[in-house]
Amino acid sequence: MMNSAAVTVRQYVHQDRAACLAIFDGNTPDYFSPDERREFAAFLDAGSVDYLVLETTTGDVIGCGGYYVEPTGGIAGLAWGMVDRTWHKRGIGRQLLEARLALLRGSPDASLVRVNTSQHSRAFFERCGFRAVRVAPNGFAPGIDRVEMEFALR
């Protein structure tokens, strides 16, 4: 088993698209609805937020996730974070989250981070200091609740 120290974080490039879509597919239907795939692909193509990938020393992309800061209000957000299912429970998700939070801490305009996740990832975010502020049963899809969570950067 490879530890997270052997994984690097870098900016997403278009050549990572297929690998990110494969990660999405591997986490469907438990973490994402199949109906969300088109939205995720459009998100990748738009390049509207900073997006990162986690890559092994052999060049395999095993995780991806974005972050952004809203123009006003000190609100930041996390977007489309996911880890290859075969890498779950190995610290890769935490590495991805910590990389994004470190970049957001570097922004003087961000004081609160929001993420919308499912009930399946809620406990992970709670262990990392996020708190649930709203739950919408079946908010993403049947059987996938929308859990809105927040984390104070400062």
N, CA, C and O atoms as a GROMACS GRO file, in nm:
protein
  616
    1MET      N    1   0.085  -0.118   0.000
    1MET     CA    2   0.000   0.000   0.000
    1MET      C    3   0.089   0.123   0.000
    1MET      O    4   0.182   0.134   0.080
    2MET      N    5   0.060   0.216  -0.090
    2MET     CA    6   0.136   0.340  -0.101
    2MET      C    7   0.079   0.441  -0.003
    2MET      O    8  -0.043   0.453   0.010
    3ASN      N    9   0.168   0.516   0.067
    3ASN     CA   10   0.115   0.617   0.158
    3ASN      C   11   0.096   0.749   0.085
    3ASN      O   12   0.142   0.766  -0.028
    4SER      N   13   0.028   0.842   0.152
    4SER     CA   14  -0.005   0.968   0.085
    4SER      C   15   0.117   1.053   0.056
    4SER      O   16   0.109   1.144  -0.026
    5ALA      N   17   0.232   1.026   0.121
    5ALA     CA   18   0.354   1.103   0.094
    5ALA      C   19   0.402   1.080  -0.049
    5ALA      O   20   0.473   1.163  -0.105
    6ALA      N   21   0.364   0.966  -0.108
    6ALA     CA   22   0.406   0.934  -0.244
    6ALA      C   23   0.311   0.992  -0.349
    6ALA      O   24   0.325   0.965  -0.468
    7VAL      N   25   0.216   1.071  -0.303
    7VAL     CA   26   0.118   1.131  -0.392
    7VAL      C   27   0.143   1.281  -0.397
    7VAL      O   28   0.162   1.346  -0.294
    8THR      N   29   0.142   1.337  -0.518
    8THR     CA   30   0.162   1.480  -0.533
    8THR      C   31   0.032   1.546  -0.577
    8THR      O   32  -0.054   1.484  -0.639
    9VAL      N   33   0.021   1.673  -0.544
    9VAL     CA   34  -0.094   1.754  -0.582
    9VAL      C   35  -0.048   1.852  -0.688
    9VAL      O   36   0.056   1.916  -0.673
   10ARG      N   37  -0.125   1.862  -0.796
   10ARG     CA   38  -0.091   1.957  -0.903
   10ARG      C   39  -0.219   2.010  -0.965
   10ARG      O   40  -0.328   1.959  -0.940
   11GLN      N   41  -0.204   2.113  -1.047
   11GLN     CA   42  -0.318   2.171  -1.116
   11GLN      C   43  -0.371   2.073  -1.222
   11GLN      O   44  -0.293   2.003  -1.288
   12TYR      N   45  -0.500   2.070  -1.237
   12TYR     CA   46  -0.567   1.992  -1.341
   12TYR      C   47  -0.529   2.048  -1.478
   12TYR      O   48  -0.520   2.169  -1.496
   13VAL      N   49  -0.507   1.958  -1.574
   13VAL     CA   50  -0.492   1.995  -1.715
   13VAL      C   51  -0.592   1.911  -1.794
   13VAL      O   52  -0.636   1.806  -1.748
   14HIS      N   53  -0.628   1.958  -1.913
   14HIS     CA   54  -0.732   1.890  -1.991
   14HIS      C   55  -0.702   1.741  -2.013
   14HIS      O   56  -0.794   1.660  -2.026
   15GLN      N   57  -0.575   1.705  -2.018
   15GLN     CA   58  -0.539   1.563  -2.038
   15GLN      C   59  -0.581   1.476  -1.920
   15GLN      O   60  -0.581   1.354  -1.932
   16ASP      N   61  -0.617   1.537  -1.806
   16ASP     CA   62  -0.664   1.462  -1.689
   16ASP      C   63  -0.813   1.430  -1.696
   16ASP      O   64  -0.864   1.358  -1.610
   17ARG      N   65  -0.882   1.482  -1.796
   17ARG     CA   66  -1.028   1.471  -1.802
   17ARG      C   67  -1.076   1.327  -1.793
   17ARG      O   68  -1.164   1.296  -1.712
   18ALA      N   69  -1.021   1.239  -1.874
   18ALA     CA   70  -1.065   1.098  -1.876
   18ALA      C   71  -1.042   1.032  -1.740
   18ALA      O   72  -1.127   0.956  -1.694
   19ALA      N   73  -0.930   1.060  -1.677
   19ALA     CA   74  -0.900   1.002  -1.546
   19ALA      C   75  -1.000   1.052  -1.441
   19ALA      O   76  -1.046   0.975  -1.357
   20CYS      N   77  -1.032   1.181  -1.446
   20CYS     CA   78  -1.129   1.236  -1.349
   20CYS      C   79  -1.268   1.178  -1.372
   20CYS      O   80  -1.339   1.148  -1.276
   21LEU      N   81  -1.306   1.161  -1.497
   21LEU     CA   82  -1.436   1.099  -1.525
   21LEU      C   83  -1.438   0.952  -1.480
   21LEU      O   84  -1.541   0.903  -1.434
   22ALA      N   85  -1.325   0.884  -1.492
   22ALA     CA   86  -1.317   0.745  -1.445
   22ALA      C   87  -1.331   0.739  -1.293
   22ALA      O   88  -1.393   0.647  -1.240
   23ILE      N   89  -1.272   0.836  -1.223
   23ILE     CA   90  -1.287   0.842  -1.077
   23ILE      C   91  -1.434   0.864  -1.042
   23ILE      O   92  -1.487   0.799  -0.952
   24PHE      N   93  -1.499   0.955  -1.113
   24PHE     CA   94  -1.642   0.979  -1.093
   24PHE      C   95  -1.719   0.849  -1.112
   24PHE      O   96  -1.800   0.811  -1.028
   25ASP      N   97  -1.694   0.781  -1.225
   25ASP     CA   98  -1.766   0.657  -1.256
   25ASP      C   99  -1.747   0.551  -1.147
   25ASP      O  100  -1.840   0.478  -1.114
   26GLY      N  101  -1.626   0.544  -1.092
   26GLY     CA  102  -1.597   0.446  -0.988
   26GLY      C  103  -1.668   0.476  -0.856
   26GLY      O  104  -1.683   0.388  -0.772
   27ASN      N  105  -1.712   0.599  -0.839
   27ASN     CA  106  -1.782   0.640  -0.717
   27ASN      C  107  -1.933   0.650  -0.737
   27ASN      O  108  -2.005   0.698  -0.649
   28THR      N  109  -1.979   0.606  -0.853
   28THR     CA  110  -2.121   0.605  -0.887
   28THR      C  111  -2.172   0.461  -0.872
   28THR      O  112  -2.103   0.369  -0.916
   29PRO      N  113  -2.286   0.437  -0.814
   29PRO     CA  114  -2.391   0.530  -0.772
   29PRO      C  115  -2.388   0.566  -0.624
   29PRO      O  116  -2.477   0.637  -0.577
   30ASP      N  117  -2.288   0.518  -0.548
   30ASP     CA  118  -2.290   0.540  -0.403
   30ASP      C  119  -2.268   0.686  -0.364
   30ASP      O  120  -2.337   0.738  -0.276
   31TYR      N  121  -2.174   0.753  -0.428
   31TYR     CA  122  -2.139   0.890  -0.391
   31TYR      C  123  -2.194   0.994  -0.488
   31TYR      O  124  -2.214   1.109  -0.451
   32PHE      N  125  -2.218   0.954  -0.610
   32PHE     CA  126  -2.272   1.042  -0.713
   32PHE      C  127  -2.382   0.970  -0.789
   32PHE      O  128  -2.378   0.848  -0.805
   33SER      N  129  -2.478   1.046  -0.835
   33SER     CA  130  -2.582   0.991  -0.921
   33SER      C  131  -2.530   0.984  -1.063
   33SER      O  132  -2.458   1.075  -1.106
   34PRO      N  133  -2.564   0.879  -1.139
   34PRO     CA  134  -2.523   0.874  -1.280
   34PRO      C  135  -2.568   0.999  -1.357
   34PRO      O  136  -2.504   1.039  -1.454
   35ASP      N  137  -2.679   1.058  -1.314
   35ASP     CA  138  -2.731   1.178  -1.381
   35ASP      C  139  -2.637   1.298  -1.366
   35ASP      O  140  -2.646   1.394  -1.443
   36GLU      N  141  -2.547   1.295  -1.267
   36GLU     CA  142  -2.455   1.407  -1.244
   36GLU      C  143  -2.333   1.404  -1.336
   36GLU      O  144  -2.259   1.502  -1.342
   37ARG      N  145  -2.311   1.294  -1.408
   37ARG     CA  146  -2.189   1.280  -1.488
   37ARG      C  147  -2.179   1.390  -1.594
   37ARG      O  148  -2.072   1.448  -1.614
   38ARG      N  149  -2.288   1.418  -1.661
   38ARG     CA  150  -2.286   1.522  -1.766
   38ARG      C  151  -2.250   1.658  -1.705
   38ARG      O  152  -2.174   1.735  -1.765
   39GLU      N  153  -2.305   1.686  -1.586
   39GLU     CA  154  -2.274   1.812  -1.517
   39GLU      C  155  -2.126   1.819  -1.479
   39GLU      O  156  -2.062   1.923  -1.494
   40PHE      N  157  -2.071   1.707  -1.430
   40PHE     CA  158  -1.929   1.704  -1.394
   40PHE      C  159  -1.842   1.723  -1.518
   40PHE      O  160  -1.745   1.798  -1.513
   41ALA      N  161  -1.874   1.656  -1.626
   41ALA     CA  162  -1.796   1.672  -1.750
   41ALA      C  163  -1.799   1.817  -1.798
   41ALA      O  164  -1.696   1.871  -1.839
   42ALA      N  165  -1.915   1.880  -1.792
   42ALA     CA  166  -1.926   2.021  -1.832
   42ALA      C  167  -1.844   2.110  -1.740
   42ALA      O  168  -1.782   2.206  -1.784
   43PHE      N  169  -1.844   2.077  -1.610
   43PHE     CA  170  -1.764   2.151  -1.513
   43PHE      C  171  -1.616   2.142  -1.550
   43PHE      O  172  -1.546   2.243  -1.551
   44LEU      N  173  -1.568   2.021  -1.580
   44LEU     CA  174  -1.428   2.005  -1.618
   44LEU      C  175  -1.395   2.085  -1.743
   44LEU      O  176  -1.290   2.149  -1.751
   45ASP      N  177  -1.485   2.082  -1.840
   45ASP     CA  178  -1.462   2.153  -1.966
   45ASP      C  179  -1.463   2.304  -1.949
   45ASP      O  180  -1.392   2.376  -2.020
   46ALA      N  181  -1.544   2.354  -1.856
   46ALA     CA  182  -1.557   2.498  -1.837
   46ALA      C  183  -1.434   2.560  -1.774
   46ALA      O  184  -1.398   2.673  -1.804
   47GLY      N  185  -1.368   2.486  -1.686
   47GLY     CA  186  -1.249   2.539  -1.620
   47GLY      C  187  -1.275   2.666  -1.542
   47GLY      O  188  -1.191   2.756  -1.537
   48SER      N  189  -1.393   2.675  -1.480
   48SER     CA  190  -1.433   2.799  -1.415
   48SER      C  191  -1.379   2.815  -1.272
   48SER      O  192  -1.387   2.925  -1.217
   49VAL      N  193  -1.325   2.710  -1.212
   49VAL     CA  194  -1.265   2.720  -1.079
   49VAL      C  195  -1.129   2.651  -1.082
   49VAL      O  196  -1.100   2.573  -1.171
   50ASP      N  197  -1.048   2.682  -0.981
   50ASP     CA  198  -0.920   2.612  -0.970
   50ASP      C  199  -0.948   2.466  -0.938
   50ASP      O  200  -1.027   2.436  -0.849
   51TYR      N  201  -0.884   2.377  -1.011
   51TYR     CA  202  -0.909   2.235  -0.993
   51TYR      C  203  -0.775   2.164  -0.979
   51TYR      O  204  -0.682   2.192  -1.054
   52LEU      N  205  -0.766   2.073  -0.884
   52LEU     CA  206  -0.644   2.001  -0.855
   52LEU      C  207  -0.662   1.853  -0.882
   52LEU      O  208  -0.774   1.801  -0.880
   53VAL      N  209  -0.550   1.786  -0.906
   53VAL     CA  210  -0.551   1.640  -0.912
   53VAL      C  211  -0.442   1.587  -0.820
   53VAL      O  212  -0.342   1.654  -0.795
   54LEU      N  213  -0.464   1.466  -0.771
   54LEU     CA  214  -0.362   1.396  -0.694
   54LEU      C  215  -0.308   1.286  -0.784
   54LEU      O  216  -0.383   1.211  -0.846
   55GLU      N  217  -0.175   1.279  -0.791
   55GLU     CA  218  -0.110   1.189  -0.885
   55GLU      C  219  -0.006   1.105  -0.812
   55GLU      O  220   0.069   1.156  -0.728
   56THR      N  221  -0.001   0.976  -0.844
   56THR     CA  222   0.099   0.887  -0.785
   56THR      C  223   0.232   0.906  -0.858
   56THR      O  224   0.239   0.972  -0.961
   57THR      N  225   0.336   0.847  -0.802
   57THR     CA  226   0.468   0.857  -0.864
   57THR      C  227   0.471   0.789  -1.001
   57THR      O  228   0.560   0.816  -1.082
   58THR      N  229   0.376   0.701  -1.028
   58THR     CA  230   0.369   0.635  -1.158
   58THR      C  231   0.281   0.712  -1.257
   58THR      O  232   0.260   0.667  -1.370
   59GLY      N  233   0.230   0.827  -1.214
   59GLY     CA  234   0.152   0.911  -1.305
   59GLY      C  235   0.003   0.884  -1.307
   59GLY      O  236  -0.069   0.939  -1.391
   60ASP      N  237  -0.045   0.800  -1.216
   60ASP     CA  238  -0.189   0.772  -1.211
   60ASP      C  239  -0.260   0.882  -1.133
   60ASP      O  240  -0.219   0.918  -1.023
   61VAL      N  241  -0.367   0.936  -1.190
   61VAL     CA  242  -0.451   1.033  -1.121
   61VAL      C  243  -0.548   0.956  -1.034
   61VAL      O  244  -0.626   0.874  -1.083
   62ILE      N  245  -0.542   0.982  -0.901
   62ILE     CA  246  -0.623   0.904  -0.807
   62ILE      C  247  -0.721   0.991  -0.727
   62ILE      O  248  -0.794   0.940  -0.642
   63GLY      N  249  -0.722   1.120  -0.754
   63GLY     CA  250  -0.815   1.209  -0.686
   63GLY      C  251  -0.820   1.343  -0.756
   63GLY      O  252  -0.729   1.378  -0.830
   64CYS      N  253  -0.928   1.417  -0.732
   64CYS     CA  254  -0.942   1.548  -0.793
   64CYS      C  255  -1.041   1.630  -0.712
   64CYS      O  256  -1.130   1.576  -0.648
   65GLY      N  257  -1.026   1.761  -0.717
   65GLY     CA  258  -1.118   1.848  -0.645
   65GLY      C  259  -1.087   1.994  -0.669
   65GLY      O  260  -0.972   2.033  -0.688
   66GLY      N  261  -1.190   2.074  -0.666
   66GLY     CA  262  -1.175   2.216  -0.693
   66GLY      C  263  -1.205   2.304  -0.573
   66GLY      O  264  -1.256   2.258  -0.471
   67TYR      N  265  -1.172   2.430  -0.589
   67TYR     CA  266  -1.200   2.530  -0.486
   67TYR      C  267  -1.216   2.665  -0.553
   67TYR      O  268  -1.168   2.687  -0.664
   68TYR      N  269  -1.286   2.756  -0.483
   68TYR     CA  270  -1.308   2.890  -0.537
   68TYR      C  271  -1.338   2.985  -0.422
   68TYR      O  272  -1.372   2.944  -0.312
   69VAL      N  273  -1.323   3.114  -0.451
   69VAL     CA  274  -1.359   3.219  -0.356
   69VAL      C  275  -1.462   3.307  -0.426
   69VAL      O  276  -1.438   3.356  -0.536
   70GLU      N  277  -1.576   3.327  -0.361
   70GLU     CA  278  -1.679   3.413  -0.419
   70GLU      C  279  -1.630   3.557  -0.417
   70GLU      O  280  -1.553   3.595  -0.328
   71PRO      N  281  -1.674   3.639  -0.514
   71PRO     CA  282  -1.623   3.776  -0.525
   71PRO      C  283  -1.646   3.864  -0.402
   71PRO      O  284  -1.569   3.956  -0.376
   72THR      N  285  -1.752   3.838  -0.326
   72THR     CA  286  -1.779   3.919  -0.207
   72THR      C  287  -1.824   3.829  -0.094
   72THR      O  288  -1.868   3.716  -0.116
   73GLY      N  289  -1.814   3.879   0.027
   73GLY     CA  290  -1.870   3.809   0.143
   73GLY      C  291  -1.777   3.715   0.217
   73GLY      O  292  -1.816   3.659   0.319
   74GLY      N  293  -1.654   3.695   0.168
   74GLY     CA  294  -1.561   3.608   0.239
   74GLY      C  295  -1.592   3.460   0.230
   74GLY      O  296  -1.537   3.380   0.306
   75ILE      N  297  -1.680   3.422   0.136
   75ILE     CA  298  -1.722   3.282   0.124
   75ILE      C  299  -1.637   3.212   0.018
   75ILE      O  300  -1.618   3.262  -0.092
   76ALA      N  301  -1.587   3.095   0.055
   76ALA     CA  302  -1.515   3.008  -0.038
   76ALA      C  303  -1.592   2.878  -0.048
   76ALA      O  304  -1.681   2.850   0.033
   77GLY      N  305  -1.558   2.798  -0.147
   77GLY     CA  306  -1.627   2.671  -0.162
   77GLY      C  307  -1.537   2.564  -0.218
   77GLY      O  308  -1.433   2.591  -0.278
   78LEU      N  309  -1.580   2.442  -0.197
   78LEU     CA  310  -1.513   2.324  -0.252
   78LEU      C  311  -1.604   2.265  -0.358
   78LEU      O  312  -1.726   2.262  -0.340
   79ALA      N  313  -1.546   2.218  -0.466
   79ALA     CA  314  -1.626   2.168  -0.577
   79ALA      C  315  -1.573   2.034  -0.628
   79ALA      O  316  -1.453   2.017  -0.651
   80TRP      N  317  -1.665   1.940  -0.645
   80TRP     CA  318  -1.638   1.813  -0.712
   80TRP      C  319  -1.511   1.744  -0.662
   80TRP      O  320  -1.423   1.710  -0.741
   81GLY      N  321  -1.502   1.724  -0.532
   81GLY     CA  322  -1.390   1.650  -0.476
   81GLY      C  323  -1.420   1.501  -0.472
   81GLY      O  324  -1.530   1.460  -0.434
   82MET      N  325  -1.323   1.422  -0.514
   82MET     CA  326  -1.343   1.277  -0.516
   82MET      C  327  -1.209   1.204  -0.523
   82MET      O  328  -1.110   1.257  -0.573
   83VAL      N  329  -1.209   1.082  -0.473
   83VAL     CA  330  -1.090   0.998  -0.472
   83VAL      C  331  -1.127   0.865  -0.536
   83VAL      O  332  -1.235   0.811  -0.512
   84ASP      N  333  -1.036   0.812  -0.615
   84ASP     CA  334  -1.054   0.679  -0.676
   84ASP      C  335  -1.095   0.581  -0.566
   84ASP      O  336  -1.031   0.574  -0.460
   85ARG      N  337  -1.199   0.507  -0.591
   85ARG     CA  338  -1.257   0.419  -0.489
   85ARG      C  339  -1.155   0.320  -0.431
   85ARG      O  340  -1.164   0.286  -0.313
   86THR      N  341  -1.060   0.275  -0.510
   86THR     CA  342  -0.959   0.181  -0.460
   86THR      C  343  -0.862   0.249  -0.364
   86THR      O  344  -0.783   0.181  -0.297
   87TRP      N  345  -0.866   0.382  -0.356
   87TRP     CA  346  -0.778   0.458  -0.267
   87TRP      C  347  -0.852   0.514  -0.145
   87TRP      O  348  -0.793   0.587  -0.066
   88HIS      N  349  -0.981   0.481  -0.130
   88HIS     CA  350  -1.055   0.527  -0.012
   88HIS      C  351  -0.991   0.471   0.115
   88HIS      O  352  -0.933   0.362   0.114
   89LYS      N  353  -1.003   0.546   0.223
   89LYS     CA  354  -0.957   0.505   0.357
   89LYS      C  355  -0.804   0.496   0.366
   89LYS      O  356  -0.751   0.422   0.449
   90ARG      N  357  -0.732   0.573   0.282
   90ARG     CA  358  -0.586   0.572   0.286
   90ARG      C  359  -0.527   0.711   0.310
   90ARG      O  360  -0.406   0.730   0.298
   91GLY      N  361  -0.611   0.807   0.344
   91GLY     CA  362  -0.561   0.941   0.370
   91GLY      C  363  -0.554   1.032   0.249
   91GLY      O  364  -0.513   1.147   0.260
   92ILE      N  365  -0.594   0.982   0.133
   92ILE     CA  366  -0.587   1.060   0.010
   92ILE      C  367  -0.692   1.172   0.011
   92ILE      O  368  -0.664   1.284  -0.032
   93GLY      N  369  -0.811   1.142   0.058
   93GLY     CA  370  -0.914   1.245   0.066
   93GLY      C  371  -0.874   1.358   0.158
   93GLY      O  372  -0.898   1.475   0.128
   94ARG      N  373  -0.813   1.323   0.270
   94ARG     CA  374  -0.765   1.426   0.363
   94ARG      C  375  -0.654   1.509   0.298
   94ARG      O  376  -0.650   1.631   0.314
   95GLN      N  377  -0.565   1.444   0.224
   95GLN     CA  378  -0.459   1.517   0.155
   95GLN      C  379  -0.518   1.615   0.054
   95GLN      O  380  -0.473   1.730   0.044
   96LEU      N  381  -0.618   1.572  -0.020
   96LEU     CA  382  -0.684   1.659  -0.116
   96LEU      C  383  -0.753   1.776  -0.045
   96LEU      O  384  -0.740   1.890  -0.088
   97LEU      N  385  -0.824   1.747   0.062
   97LEU     CA  386  -0.893   1.852   0.136
   97LEU      C  387  -0.792   1.951   0.194
   97LEU      O  388  -0.810   2.072   0.181
   98GLU      N  389  -0.686   1.901   0.257
   98GLU     CA  390  -0.587   1.990   0.318
   98GLU      C  391  -0.517   2.077   0.215
   98GLU      O  392  -0.486   2.193   0.243
   99ALA      N  393  -0.493   2.024   0.096
   99ALA     CA  394  -0.430   2.105  -0.010
   99ALA      C  395  -0.522   2.220  -0.050
   99ALA      O  396  -0.476   2.333  -0.068
  100ARG      N  397  -0.650   2.192  -0.063
  100ARG     CA  398  -0.745   2.297  -0.102
  100ARG      C  399  -0.763   2.399   0.010
  100ARG      O  400  -0.769   2.519  -0.017
  101LEU      N  401  -0.771   2.354   0.134
  101LEU     CA  402  -0.785   2.447   0.246
  101LEU      C  403  -0.661   2.534   0.261
  101LEU      O  404  -0.672   2.653   0.293
  102ALA      N  405  -0.543   2.478   0.239
  102ALA     CA  406  -0.419   2.558   0.247
  102ALA      C  407  -0.420   2.669   0.143
  102ALA      O  408  -0.381   2.782   0.172
  103LEU      N  409  -0.464   2.639   0.022
  103LEU     CA  410  -0.473   2.741  -0.081
  103LEU      C  411  -0.577   2.847  -0.046
  103LEU      O  412  -0.555   2.965  -0.071
  104LEU      N  413  -0.688   2.806   0.011
  104LEU     CA  414  -0.791   2.902   0.051
  104LEU      C  415  -0.745   2.988   0.168
  104LEU      O  416  -0.780   3.106   0.176
  105ARG      N  417  -0.666   2.930   0.259
  105ARG     CA  418  -0.612   3.010   0.371
  105ARG      C  419  -0.521   3.120   0.318
  105ARG      O  420  -0.507   3.225   0.382
  106GLY      N  421  -0.460   3.098   0.204
  106GLY     CA  422  -0.373   3.198   0.143
  106GLY      C  423  -0.448   3.312   0.079
  106GLY      O  424  -0.387   3.411   0.037
  107SER      N  425  -0.578   3.301   0.070
  107SER     CA  426  -0.660   3.407   0.011
  107SER      C  427  -0.711   3.499   0.121
  107SER      O  428  -0.781   3.453   0.211
  108PRO      N  429  -0.677   3.627   0.115
  108PRO     CA  430  -0.726   3.718   0.219
  108PRO      C  431  -0.878   3.739   0.212
  108PRO      O  432  -0.937   3.791   0.307
  109ASP      N  433  -0.940   3.699   0.102
  109ASP     CA  434  -1.083   3.720   0.083
  109ASP      C  435  -1.170   3.605   0.133
  109ASP      O  436  -1.292   3.612   0.124
  110ALA      N  437  -1.109   3.499   0.184
  110ALA     CA  438  -1.186   3.381   0.226
  110ALA      C  439  -1.182   3.364   0.376
  110ALA      O  440  -1.074   3.361   0.436
  111SER      N  441  -1.299   3.354   0.439
  111SER     CA  442  -1.303   3.329   0.583
  111SER      C  443  -1.390   3.209   0.619
  111SER      O  444  -1.377   3.153   0.728
  112LEU      N  445  -1.479   3.168   0.528
  112LEU     CA  446  -1.568   3.056   0.552
  112LEU      C  447  -1.571   2.968   0.428
  112LEU      O  448  -1.587   3.018   0.316
  113VAL      N  449  -1.557   2.838   0.447
  113VAL     CA  450  -1.559   2.743   0.336
  113VAL      C  451  -1.688   2.663   0.343
  113VAL      O  452  -1.725   2.613   0.449
  114ARG      N  453  -1.754   2.651   0.230
  114ARG     CA  454  -1.876   2.571   0.220
  114ARG      C  455  -1.853   2.454   0.126
  114ARG      O  456  -1.777   2.462   0.030
  115VAL      N  457  -1.921   2.345   0.156
  115VAL     CA  458  -1.920   2.229   0.067
  115VAL      C  459  -2.057   2.164   0.074
  115VAL      O  460  -2.118   2.156   0.181
  116ASN      N  461  -2.104   2.118  -0.038
  116ASN     CA  462  -2.226   2.037  -0.046
  116ASN      C  463  -2.180   1.895  -0.073
  116ASN      O  464  -2.115   1.868  -0.174
  117THR      N  465  -2.215   1.805   0.016
  117THR     CA  466  -2.171   1.667   0.004
  117THR      C  467  -2.289   1.575   0.033
  117THR      O  468  -2.400   1.622   0.058
  118SER      N  469  -2.264   1.446   0.030
  118SER     CA  470  -2.371   1.350   0.059
  118SER      C  471  -2.356   1.298   0.201
  118SER      O  472  -2.257   1.325   0.269
  119GLN      N  473  -2.456   1.223   0.244
  119GLN     CA  474  -2.450   1.162   0.376
  119GLN      C  475  -2.334   1.063   0.385
  119GLN      O  476  -2.288   1.033   0.495
  120HIS      N  477  -2.287   1.014   0.272
  120HIS     CA  478  -2.177   0.916   0.272
  120HIS      C  479  -2.043   0.979   0.306
  120HIS      O  480  -1.955   0.911   0.357
  121SER      N  481  -2.026   1.108   0.279
  121SER     CA  482  -1.901   1.178   0.307
  121SER      C  483  -1.911   1.272   0.426
  121SER      O  484  -1.813   1.334   0.466
  122ARG      N  485  -2.029   1.283   0.483
  122ARG     CA  486  -2.050   1.377   0.593
  122ARG      C  487  -1.954   1.354   0.708
  122ARG      O  488  -1.891   1.449   0.756
  123ALA      N  489  -1.940   1.231   0.754
  123ALA     CA  490  -1.854   1.202   0.869
  123ALA      C  491  -1.708   1.239   0.839
  123ALA      O  492  -1.638   1.287   0.929
  124PHE      N  493  -1.662   1.218   0.718
  124PHE     CA  494  -1.526   1.257   0.680
  124PHE      C  495  -1.507   1.407   0.703
  124PHE      O  496  -1.411   1.449   0.767
  125PHE      N  497  -1.600   1.487   0.651
  125PHE     CA  498  -1.588   1.632   0.665
  125PHE      C  499  -1.601   1.674   0.812
  125PHE      O  500  -1.533   1.767   0.855
  126GLU      N  501  -1.687   1.608   0.887
  126GLU     CA  502  -1.699   1.640   1.030
  126GLU      C  503  -1.568   1.611   1.103
  126GLU      O  504  -1.527   1.690   1.188
  127ARG      N  505  -1.502   1.500   1.072
  127ARG     CA  506  -1.373   1.470   1.134
  127ARG      C  507  -1.269   1.576   1.100
  127ARG      O  508  -1.173   1.595   1.175
  128CYS      N  509  -1.286   1.644   0.989
  128CYS     CA  510  -1.191   1.747   0.944
  128CYS      C  511  -1.231   1.887   0.991
  128CYS      O  512  -1.168   1.985   0.952
  129GLY      N  513  -1.335   1.897   1.074
  129GLY     CA  514  -1.372   2.025   1.134
  129GLY      C  515  -1.491   2.096   1.072
  129GLY      O  516  -1.527   2.204   1.117
  130PHE      N  517  -1.552   2.038   0.971
  130PHE     CA  518  -1.672   2.098   0.911
  130PHE      C  519  -1.793   2.068   0.998
  130PHE      O  520  -1.793   1.970   1.073
  131ARG      N  521  -1.895   2.151   0.988
  131ARG     CA  522  -2.020   2.124   1.058
  131ARG      C  523  -2.135   2.132   0.959
  131ARG      O  524  -2.137   2.216   0.869
  132ALA      N  525  -2.229   2.043   0.977
  132ALA     CA  526  -2.347   2.041   0.889
  132ALA      C  527  -2.439   2.156   0.928
  132ALA      O  528  -2.464   2.180   1.046
  133VAL      N  529  -2.488   2.227   0.828
  133VAL     CA  530  -2.580   2.338   0.855
  133VAL      C  531  -2.718   2.313   0.796
  133VAL      O  532  -2.815   2.378   0.835
  134ARG      N  533  -2.729   2.218   0.703
  134ARG     CA  534  -2.859   2.188   0.643
  134ARG      C  535  -2.850   2.052   0.574
  134ARG      O  536  -2.747   2.018   0.515
  135VAL      N  537  -2.956   1.976   0.583
  135VAL     CA  538  -2.964   1.847   0.515
  135VAL      C  539  -3.093   1.844   0.434
  135VAL      O  540  -3.201   1.872   0.486
  136ALA      N  541  -3.080   1.809   0.307
  136ALA     CA  542  -3.196   1.793   0.219
  136ALA      C  543  -3.203   1.646   0.178
  136ALA      O  544  -3.125   1.602   0.094
  137PRO      N  545  -3.296   1.570   0.237
  137PRO     CA  546  -3.309   1.429   0.199
  137PRO      C  547  -3.331   1.416   0.048
  137PRO      O  548  -3.414   1.487  -0.010
  138ASN      N  549  -3.258   1.325  -0.014
  138ASN     CA  550  -3.266   1.302  -0.159
  138ASN      C  551  -3.235   1.429  -0.239
  138ASN      O  552  -3.282   1.445  -0.352
  139GLY      N  553  -3.156   1.519  -0.181
  139GLY     CA  554  -3.126   1.648  -0.244
  139GLY      C  555  -3.043   1.642  -0.369
  139GLY      O  556  -3.050   1.732  -0.453
  140PHE      N  557  -2.963   1.538  -0.384
  140PHE     CA  558  -2.886   1.521  -0.507
  140PHE      C  559  -2.956   1.424  -0.602
  140PHE      O  560  -2.961   1.445  -0.723
  141ALA      N  561  -3.010   1.319  -0.543
  141ALA     CA  562  -3.077   1.214  -0.622
  141ALA      C  563  -3.145   1.121  -0.522
  141ALA      O  564  -3.117   1.128  -0.403
  142PRO      N  565  -3.235   1.034  -0.568
  142PRO     CA  566  -3.297   0.939  -0.475
  142PRO      C  567  -3.189   0.858  -0.402
  142PRO      O  568  -3.105   0.793  -0.464
  143GLY      N  569  -3.193   0.864  -0.269
  143GLY     CA  570  -3.096   0.791  -0.188
  143GLY      C  571  -2.967   0.866  -0.162
  143GLY      O  572  -2.881   0.817  -0.088
  144ILE      N  573  -2.950   0.984  -0.221
  144ILE     CA  574  -2.829   1.064  -0.198
  144ILE      C  575  -2.871   1.201  -0.145
  144ILE      O  576  -2.914   1.289  -0.220
  145ASP      N  577  -2.858   1.215  -0.013
  145ASP     CA  578  -2.894   1.341   0.052
  145ASP      C  579  -2.792   1.450   0.020
  145ASP      O  580  -2.676   1.422  -0.007
  146ARG      N  581  -2.839   1.573   0.023
  146ARG     CA  582  -2.750   1.689   0.007
  146ARG      C  583  -2.724   1.744   0.147
  146ARG      O  584  -2.816   1.791   0.215
  147VAL      N  585  -2.597   1.737   0.191
  147VAL     CA  586  -2.559   1.787   0.322
  147VAL      C  587  -2.473   1.912   0.299
  147VAL      O  588  -2.362   1.903   0.245
  148GLU      N  589  -2.525   2.027   0.342
  148GLU     CA  590  -2.450   2.152   0.329
  148GLU      C  591  -2.367   2.168   0.455
  148GLU      O  592  -2.419   2.162   0.567
  149MET      N  593  -2.237   2.190   0.436
  149MET     CA  594  -2.145   2.197   0.550
  149MET      C  595  -2.060   2.323   0.541
  149MET      O  596  -2.040   2.378   0.433
  150GLU      N  597  -2.009   2.367   0.656
  150GLU     CA  598  -1.926   2.487   0.664
  150GLU      C  599  -1.804   2.463   0.751
  150GLU      O  600  -1.804   2.379   0.841
  151PHE      N  601  -1.699   2.540   0.721
  151PHE     CA  602  -1.572   2.534   0.796
  151PHE      C  603  -1.518   2.676   0.806
  151PHE      O  604  -1.501   2.743   0.704
  152ALA      N  605  -1.490   2.720   0.929
  152ALA     CA  606  -1.434   2.855   0.947
  152ALA      C  607  -1.283   2.852   0.926
  152ALA      O  608  -1.212   2.782   0.997
  153LEU      N  609  -1.235   2.928   0.828
  153LEU     CA  610  -1.092   2.936   0.800
  153LEU      C  611  -1.020   3.021   0.905
  153LEU      O  612  -0.905   2.993   0.940
  154ARG      N  613  -1.088   3.123   0.955
  154ARG     CA  614  -1.024   3.217   1.046
  154ARG      C  615  -1.107   3.233   1.173
  154ARG      O  616  -1.070   3.308   1.262
   0.00000   0.00000   0.00000
